[in-house]
């Protein structure tokens, strides 16, 4: 189940869908709308923990309620079509499928809890302090169905603790709040009831984000009930109990390490060993106390109780807000990312750079690790985002020599004539220049009249203008379009083999751009003829990304030209497929001047400490430059002779955690100086609530992600002249852990705190700026209309009138209510002009060149505005 509603704000309506994807390439096979699901206003890390138990699947069928309180339906797994809907299964919160029978646990609708959750922390909340509404009244009905006929085999009314229903052999088992009960799975007749087995107190209620755990294996039931849940969260050890599945005899009882940070208890059985990883709060926050206890399933005897063998684990204070997982080979915990614990030799392998999503976490299956979307701000420069399927390197059919590259000469090789002189008012590269400042080198247009419009038939990139031509890519069509600047007549186009995600760079009569196929192209600007094509990694290895075939080592469209050299980065992550590969080429010939591979190791090839690894910028981006530095997000790249080196992010003094305790290391030198960047990348248009651009030298990570933006120039989108930063971003009082995302346009000096540096600030005048550009004395902003005041009282309760406004705002963000273009005074922010647009621009899709304004719009059109010369 996935919410495909707008990512711009949690306030906007959800669009819940059940989505089926091909497990090996991610292609969407089908979708089904879910009219309603659990409220999106559930506070951070607060569940409900039971939601993942509302969906089960077999090789042929999918079972779930098609709505939060709807009856259970059987869908065809191949097509998503409803085959049948089962009577008397409304309000099902847990589903199990076992040997041809479907088990549904029904309960109340939980509407009361939803209403209690909605108004919580409407404006502010305290970091790291999630709120769990306590659920009470656990009387349940267990309905057992023959899914082929739809007939109910039997039903049972009982108290059933969430997460404790299990089926094995001839029996079904659950905890009734006091004891564990076994019933015949064919008839529902009670087989036995155990002696009292302690669990979390039902009278006090069970937090929404928590569940006990019950596992059955080899005739043994193991139960961890969280009876000391509150002490659990303070690193107090709890208990787990094992019973005989035949008669309910208690076999053994032993300690259970604190687990289940805002999630179900960690309780896993693999290879006859019960695993209880220490995953919640640590005593005194000492990372090396992260233990994994392993006890024999049959006897309860301790077979493993060791600290990690990693010399420098550098753990976060608690597990992520989802359960651990396990396979027959590995225990998979998730402190900072995903930790693999080898269950044969108990060796640890740490992966800080991949993480699961709240409530569900990760899923090991099909020999792959599936990591769904998450909303975490920790290590934003390094951590993968989106929905990813990862495989072990050993599954690759062959190893690749990432040092080999390939250059192909085209018909125009050596036959490019540079223009006699460049137009000073051109905009020849993404965001105008190497610093990506977003400031035009010409005055603002005298008017905003439309001069011409062209349709490229797909989502456009931002445009660039040079030599009398306008260049814009149809991103998903892999095609670069070139128009005459004065008339909009198409001069030529060129199709690559992969997406072109950002505009080209025009340099000395050449058009340079990268593509997601893993190549860099150089074309002749006059007619689009190929000069050369460069493949950074010679082997053409592909994968599926966003449902298109892409290279394992893609290249962003925009190429950085610095000191007459072309710079770019190829790859997806420092930790995948040999790392990130940074090149500098001779633009005229494609000759490699130097290259470097960054693969999560120290410059000398040694293994980085955990603290150092998390200070990497391990993800690629459109590169920028200032003075003698190249920047990739917050990362600093320097050229020392012909050697390319990348620096770690500076922060507070380093602490090294080893098996012998914590020692203070040296503070990293501050290699960076303030520059414009986004830790989520220049091209990220998701508007995730924890992402923003910043003019600074680094970014506040972990739960303090907002602090940089609270003290430095920051916003959704920024432009910078020599002394000031102009931006569109959240109002300061909503910059922390808040629900409302109310915005303003502002100008402030690059240095100093907010009060001292602020020049002017205006509440956003009716638009949500997706494009921003400074030209002369005028600041232009464009975007969809802002129709919703997210601070209005009771907005979370969604009365009919508020709901309409929410829906209209979501439609506006999707481009269905046109857009606005405004011109403001650079000096004081006063409104000069406002006009309506047929469509908002794509993110960062507005530029000014040679006295005209150019817009790349969401409806696939490119506009030129300004008085015709």
C-alpha angles and dihedrals in degrees: 000000000000134000106228093180121121115302090208095088140359086224092070119090122277122240102201117195138172106229128194117200133181103263094222104042106020095235113155110248098181144334134215125197117237107204094207140004138167114318115275087217092077104131120252116294093358104121135181086235092198097063095093088057092064093078131060131166140193128191090274108025144040121210124199143119108267090222134020096273099017122120119267116272133197113225130191104250093215098050108015092234117148110250098179143339120222122231122234094020100108116135094024112169102173132037132187130178120203131166096333099320129105118215117201124186110205125197142155119308093254089221090139092059092049091054091048091052098048101075096041116118092353092165109011140005137183116259115250093012108107121181123229117193107217115238118215135179104060099181104137142179119225111207118191116200137188096227094203096058100021091230120142110240095193142326134214131195112212146126105274119181112226115262095016102097110109134162125207134153110338096335146074119211136198142157114247096199094272109033141014115255130202121202133181105261093214099049108016091235115148113253099182145334120218130225113271113300114192119240139160112306110267093195091061090044135240117270112245092237095053138074134173116238131231123182130182122200135152092356093307127113116208119193133186111181107177093236089162095040097149092048088046089066088057094055095262113151117246132195137256125198132206124206135184109256091213099059109358096250113159105244101183144336127209144157121296116202118235109274143147103075098200087332141079121299115278106242119150134165121205129163093349093308126114110219123207110174119197097240111146130070115338125227104260088347093278108163097202090065090075100121134171117214118205120188130182110263094221101040107021090231115152110252099167134019109152138140117243115283090221108117094215112021098162095193126197113240096264145005118277115269096272136068126274118252133212143197129192087271106034145034108217115206126170117213101141099350125331121322119200113208111192106225093206101053099010092233116155128225116190124209110184092171103068128055142173129236127262118276097009106039120183133338125216109203141133090022088297137101113232113204114185129202119298135187098217122139097194114113093356091169092059111027123095116243131198126036110319136182113199132190134196114263088241089069091065111105090230141357117258127222098224090190092071117090136175133224122194119193117218133207091271095051107138091001103097120117115204115226115261090244137356120243106248091217095055123120098212103170143025109303090001103277147022092278089054088228098157093221121131122229092220137061122274118271115275089230138004098231116141112256099178143339132206131189117219095182100238146039108318129216120226111287129242127199128208138143094009093305135107117216124197131159126224090222103204094035090058090229132133114209123200122197134184106258097224101042109019091236110153110245101182143326135210130205121212126193096251143027118302099212100184137019125281127254116243114213130166095335093317130113111213124187142146129226137204089248085078100256139112117219131203115194132179106255095217097062111357095251115157115258096176142331122213125198108197093202109037096214110083099221118166141194136179116267124172086348095302131100111257138167120267083233106043124182125218115242099241115077119202116233112200125166090347093306129113115232128188142146127231124200142052105251140355087241100051133076098346097320135261119329118208119195139184114200138183101251096213096053109015089239113160110242094180140330139194134195120214111197107163094279135114118264089259091054094256125135114269121232117248091255091051094045091056090052093060122107093225101170128077127241142165101293123237133190141208127174107322096340135091117205131209105184103307091336122112121221120187133187112226105184101310094331120105113213131182123207131216119247113267119233139140121327113306121252119201117205116202139161088274096054138265125327129178116244133193123293113248116247115250101249094167131075125198114295138154115269148132122226087215093050134265092266098052106117098170096103089216105187094243096049128089143145119254140190101218140092098262143358133250108250135196117023089335091067091124097054097084090053092047093059106024134053104284141151147131090285131004141187125196133203123185096288110011143050121220118196154161112225148126120308108257096247089059097046096096129063097321141138100217115078103194116166145209140188114234148169123210140160116266093241133049136043122299098266095046098040102040113112099176140338131196129185106249104276100230100303141086103226114230092161129042130174136164119216120173108309095342131089114203123202128180136177146111119313119274104230104161132071102209092192096062114122117267095009091143092059090065103213114191095268094047091046090056091052090049092051092047091050091051089050090050092053088051089056098252096123100047123240145266131238118197134181119210135186110259089213102055109358094248114158113253103173142352129194135175122246129205089227137008117251122259111258110295089356101136127092139163120222132167092352096310134102119227124197129193104202136203092240089066096258131124118212133196115202130185138083109303111250 
